[in-house]
């Protein structure tokens, strides 16, 4: 499916395009992915193979969102490589290689990244240096597969439709960013409640059990959200 066919229904019936509609600011993107804001801003401006590492849309005005959903996924994949201690130069080289291999500037977010994309990464990052990654115990492929399982692709779509945020405990409170819901704000599944709504009620002084009852969540889910916010 081409980029022009990526529009979807968002909150309130509005059409959300994963490629052209900015949903997040660089700061929000950094917070959701748990990386420094300066790293995101570097990726948004640093070019490889003639295109930025992470795509952006010119904001309507200063301080407004500039990061579309597809760019959130690109940043998440780069963040996954960065967590392995790989140098910025090698990450940029791998990103350029994936784009060339897949024939699309959105290669970092393509469904293929979860299959043969890992082999492309290993090739461009020099196999002998990344066979055992991070703590020296887990193979590179296993580590990357663990990160990529948080990205959701629909069966008939080449590009992702949602991202589960690792900063929350998915076993207790599964929080996702889905451009079709809440304009890309994090929501708790399966209730599809915005995280901000839950935290807002809790910050107003309501106990966890009252907040849980209000939004159809469990007390454990509310507490999990609060722990991250705190």
Beta strands, then each sheet from edge to edge (+ up, - down):
strand 1: 7-9
strand 2: 15-17
strand 3: 22-24
strand 4: 47-48
strand 5: 51-52
strand 6: 67-68
strand 7: 132-133
strand 8: 138-139
strand 9: 151-153
strand 10: 160-164
strand 11: 174-177
strand 12: 187-189
strand 13: 193-194
sheet 1: 1+ 2-
sheet 2: 3+ 6-
sheet 3: 4+ 5-
sheet 4: 7+ 8-
sheet 5: 9+ 10- 11+ 12- 13+
end
